[in-house]
Structures are given as C-alpha cells and as structure tokens.
Amino acid sequence: MDVILLSDVDKVGLRGEVVSVARGYARNYLLPRKLAEVATPGRVAEIARHDEQRARHEARTFEQGQSIAEVLGKTVLRFEVKAGPTGALFGSVTPTDIADEIWRTRKVRVDRRKIGLDEPLKRIGRYAVPIEVFTDVRVEVKTLVVPEGGELPPEEEAPPVEAVEADEPEAEVEPETEVEPEPEVEPETEVELETDGPEPEPDPA
C-alpha cells in the first residue's frame, strides 16, 4: 500500500516521501497515528511540485555547495525537546527537523536524504551532524539537543560513563595476564629431555 509520510518514521522514510508499506501496518499504525496519509494521485503530484520548488534552493554547482558549507560550518542548531531524567528524549530529532531548522535559521535548503544520521537523535547532547551539501562538498553542523527549559550538563560528565563501561572488559583481562607468568618454558625443556630418552630404547631391541 502506498502512503505519503507526514512525519519522519525510523526505518521507513522521511516526511513527504511516498513509500510502499504493508496494508496492515498502514491501517493499524501509520494512519491512526497521523504519521501518513493515503497516496492519492492528486497528493503525489502536489508533493512532486513541492520537491521541485525545494530543489531550486539547494546547491546546484560545486561553488554554491562550498558557499553553503561555509555558512553551515559556522552554524549551531539548537533543539529544545522533552527528555527524561536520564537524558532520553520522549521523541527524537530527525533529518527533516534538522533540514527545517537550517532553512528557518539560515534560509538554506539541504537535501534531507543527505543528512548523515544513521538514526534519529534520541538523547540530549552535543552532536556534529554530517551533511553532503553537494558532490564532494561535506560539512559537519554543530547541533545541540537540549532538555526543554534546561541546559546541557557539562561535557565532562559524559566521558566517565563511557570510561566505566570501558573499564569492565579491562578488569576481565587482568586475570588473564596473571596466568601468563606461569612457567610454561620449563615444561618445554622437559619435553626436550624426553626426546633424549627414546634414543636408548633400541638397546633392548
């Protein structure tokens, strides 16, 4: 079943795209949650016209791409979102959100499909979002995902969490290093002595 996405849907597509999904998935999930609408010929044609107009504002030459990349390199995007006490977002920041914010703040169009997020941003934090502005023209845009009504914690607080996780496997390696000092060389010399032993065996024969 073909539908037009009204919002970015993880692993399905971006807002405004026409995608083919299972009929049950569309009727039981996408349509009731207002995440998509049925792709009628009229709406598909309207989306195509909108995309064409949007593309006119995107970089069409290498020089334009470099100019836009220079602007985006000095840009800091800020999203205030609802988040839980652990920093997990109740929603997410998607490529479309980023493209819309770039247009709102800089009046620059970028192709949402060329915003290099493997998945939407789902935690508060500081991010460098890679964007391919034009062929061989890339830039990282500083993006802050901030809890609604608050600020980001100091940058120093994040590394200790990763450090604790990294220390756990290191602790497992330590006992292995304790086993290494075992005198493995002495048995090897004993084996050499054993090879000397079989030589006198032919005497009884």
C-alpha positions, 0 to 999 in steps of 0.5 A: 500500500502506498502512503505519503509520510507526514512525519519522519518514521525510523526505518521507513522514510522521511516526511513527504516521501511516498513509500510502499508499506504493508496494508496492515501496518498502514491501517493499524499504525501509520494512519491512526497515528497521523504519521501518513496519509493515503497516496492519492494521485492528486497528493503525489503530484502536489508533493512532486511540485513541492520537491521541485520548488525545494530543489531550486534552493539547494546547491546546484554547482560545486561553488554554491555547495562550498558557499553553503558549507561555509555558512553551515560550518559556522552554524549551531542548531539548537533543539529544545525537546522533552527528555527524561531524567536520564537524558532520553528524549520522549521523541527524537530529532530527525533529518527533516527537523534538522533540514527545517531548522537550517532553512528557518535559521539560515534560509538554506535548503539541504537535501534531507536524504543527505543528512548523515544520521544513521538514526534519529537523535534520541538523547540530549547532547552535543552532536556534529551532524554530517551533511553532503551539501553537494558532490564532494562538498561535506560539512559537519553542523554543530547541533545541540539537543537540549532538555526543554527549559534546561541546559546541557550538563557539562561535557565532562560528565559524559566521558566517565560513563563511557570510561566505566563501561570501558573499564569492565572488559579491562578488569576481565583481562587482568586475570588473564595476564596473571596466568601468563607468568606461569612457567610454561618454558620449563615444561618445554625443556622437559619435553626436550629431555624426553626426546633424549630418552627414546634414543636408548630404547633400541638397546633392548631391541 
